[in-house]
Amino acid sequence: MHGNLKQNAQLLNAYLKELSDLSHAKVVVCVPYPYLAQAQQLLQNTSIAWGAQNMGKFESGAYTGEVSADMLLDFGAQYVILGHSERSTAYCESDENIADKFMLAKQHGLTPVLCVGETLIEREAGVMEMVVGQQLDAIIKKCGVEVFEHAIVSYEPIWAIGTGLAASPAQAETMHQFIRQKLTQPSAQAEGALKILYGGSVNPQNAVQLFSVNGIDGGLVGKCSLNAQDFVKICQAAEQVCETLVE
């Protein structure tokens, strides 16, 4: 819940100026609902895509305050973040509720960015894989594992978000391997189509190290996306890693 028309314009224009020459890394900006029209106006016909930070779980109806998938599509949105920890904790969104949204997003051609992760207490108890597995199982049970083809999952350790303390490369690699194995092993055709991002205090200092970890396909950037210089450096780090992989 950041930004206004003036700040957004400065930020997005800075992105466009500095990131227009990226050849491999893909950039997506997910904005608050009121600014979808502005994002569409400034970003259409550019290399930067846009999306929303949440979505309602119904097609339409008497759901005051909610925003539907079709409404997002009206503003050219291609992506929608679902199940972010701040939504789950502050607004008590259940795994089942998020699964409904995930299925609806896929049905409407939106690419869901599903957030999964564990709290510090859960990690210290050693149940992080069980917790993340349950979050994924809610969607698998409702939609089948095939629904993850051409979707995005973001592993965001809740204990790292906004703290400046990211998961270690080893911690991130282990969890990304767990997620990929769970979602691709039963369905070989989903292999390669599923993207798994890391989201938890990604910054210019740790971006190259994190993006170089086997199984991490990119980052879901929070606080640093509000600073054009920081975000540009993170995107350039992703580009650098992509170029190394291509070579």
N, C-alpha and C positions, 0 to 999 in steps of 0.2 A: 504494500500500500504506500507507494512512493510516487512522486512526480507531479508535474502540472504541464500544461501545454507548452510553456516556454522552455522549461527544463528538458522535457521530452524531445523537443525539436533540436535543442543543442546536442543532446546525447546521441540521438539517431543520426543526425548529420555528421557528427564526429565519427561514428561507426562507419558510415558510408564513405567518408573521406579516407579513412585509414585502412579499411578492410576490403576495398574494391578489387585488390589484386590477389586475393586468396584463390589458389587453384584447386586445393584439395579439401580443406576444412570447410564445413558448412556451418553457417551462423543462423540461429533462430532467436528472435526476441519475443518473449511472452509478456504482454502488457496487461494492466488492469482493464476491465471491461470498458470504462468510459473513453479510453484512448485507442480502442481498436480502429476507429475511423482515421485517427491521425496516423497510426502505424501504416494503415493501408495506403493513405495518401502519400506518405514519404517513402515507403519501401517498395511499393509496387514497381515492377519492371527493374528491380535491382537484384543483387545476389543474396540479399538478406531476406529470409522468410519471417513470418510473424504468427503468433498464436495467443491463446488466453491462458490465464493462471488457474482456471477452474471451469466447471460446466455443470448444469443441472442434470438430474438423472431421468427426467421425463421429456417426451417429445414436445409437449405443449400443455396448456391448461391453467387452472387456478393455483399457480405456485408463485405467489408474489415474491419478488426479489430474486428469482432464479433466472438464469440465462440458458437458452437451449442450444443444441448443436447447430440447428438451422440459423439461429441468430449469429453465431460465430462465423458460419459460412457466408452470411450476407456481407461480412467485412473482410472476406478473403483469407480468413484464418485457416491455416493448414495443420496446426499443432494445438494441443491442449494439455496442460499439466494436470495430472489427477493424483489425488492421495498424498499431496505434499504434507510433511509432518506438521507444519503449522496449521493446516486445515484439520488434520486428524486430531491433534491435541486441543486446539482452541475451539473447534466446532464439532468435536465428537463424531467425526465421520467414521463409520464402521467399514471393515474390509468388504462386507457385502454391498454397502452403498457405493463404494468405489468400483466394485466389480460391475455394477449396473451402469455406471458412467462409462467405464472402459468399453463395454459391449456396445453402448449407444454411439460412442465416438467412432468406433470401427465401422459400424453400420452406415454412418454418414460420411465416411471417407476422411475423417480427421485422424491424424497420427497422435495417439495418446502417448504422453510421457509419464509413465507410471512410477511414482516414488515409493520405495520400500526402504526400511531400515529399522535399527534397534536403538533403544535407549542405553545409557551408560550402565544402568543397573542390569539390564538384560545381557549386555556384553560381559560384564564382570561375573555374571552367573554362568556364562558359557552357553547361553541358549540363543545366541544371535541367529544361527542358521535355522533353528526351529521357528523363531519369530518371523523372519523373512519368508521362510517356506510357507507359513500359514497365510501370509499376505498374498502370496502368489497363488496358493491353492484356492483361495476364494474366487479368483477369476477362472482358474482351470476348471473348477467344479461347475461353474455356471456356463462357460463358453468353450471349454476345451483348450488344450495347449496350443492348437493351431492358430488361435486368435493372436498369439504373440508374433506371428510372422509379420514383418514390416512394422513392428511396433518398437517403442523405446522404453527401456527400464532404466531408472536412475537409482543407484544405490546411494542413499544418503544416511550415514550414521548420525542419528539425531543428536548424539553427544558431541558431534563435531560442528554442527551447523551454527554459524555466527560466532564461534568461539575463537577462530583463527587457528585452531588445532585440528589439522586434517588427520584422517586415518593414515597409518604408515603404509608404504607401498605393499608390504607383505600382508597386512590386514585387508587392504583393498583388493589385492589379487586373489586372496582366498575366497572372499565373498563374491567377487565377480565370477570366479570359476564355479562356485556353488550355484549361482543364479543361472549361468549359461548351461550348465549340465542339466539342471532341473527343467529348463524350458526348451532345450534343443534335443536332448537325448531321446525322448519319446517320439519326436517328429523331426526326422532328418532334414526335411525340406525347409524347415525354419532356420537351419544353420546358415549363418552369414547374413540373413535378412534381419535378424534381431540385433539392435544396437543397445549396448549397456554402458551408461554413463556413470561417472562418479560425481556425487554432489555433497560436499561437506567442507566448507572453507577452502575452496579452490582459489588460489591467488597467483600473482605473477611469479612469486618465488618458488612455488611447488608445482606449477602447472606442467613443466616439461617432465619432471620426475614422475608425476602421477600418470600423465598421458602415455608415457613410455612403458608402463606396466602392462604385461600381457593380459589381454581381455578387457582393458578399459578403452572404450571407443570415443571418449570425449568427456565433457564436463557439463554439469548443470550448475551454473554460476549464480550466486546470490548477491551478496553485498558488493562484490567487486564489479558487478555489471552496472552499478550506479556511478562508477568512475570511468570515464571514457578511456583514460590512459591505461588503467589497470586491465579493463576488459580487452582492449586492443592487444595488450601484451599476452594475455591468456589465449586469445584467438591465434596470435602469431606463433605461440608455443605449440598449439594444436597443428598448425600448418607445418611447422618444422618437423614434428614427429611424423605427420603424414608423408612428407617428402622423403624422410628416411626410410619409411616402410616401402614406398614406391620404388626407391632406388634398390 
